[in-house]
Amino acid sequence: MSFFGRKPATPALSVQDAVAMSKKGEIAIIDVRDISEIQKTGKAKNAHHIPLMLIESHANPSHPEFNKALDVTKPVAIYCASGARSGMAVRTLLKMGFENVHNIGNLQQWHSAGGELVRA
């Protein structure tokens, strides 16, 4: 715990590191964009689609819609279209007890870092 009783921030994770970890299956990649955005641009290979408005239910192990790709003890990287919604999702997961959560920005940054894209 840091001053003011808050958890210290998660150390930054580069998009390149997230791509490498994803290729090895060492991190969960979450796309929090709407389905219409994914249909237009595709998504990161191996990414799980969890729209921002559903992140709390899909990240809650006691909820029927829990996404088993998420684990509070394993790293999670989140992206969206601009980095704003992924930032909100990171804050939500940290409040829910996830400890190793990263905002890796947007899909274009993923692709520029060597990450593969797939069409939905």
Order of alpha helices (4+ residues) and beta strands (2+ residues): alpha-beta-alpha-beta-beta-alpha-beta-alpha-beta-alpha-beta
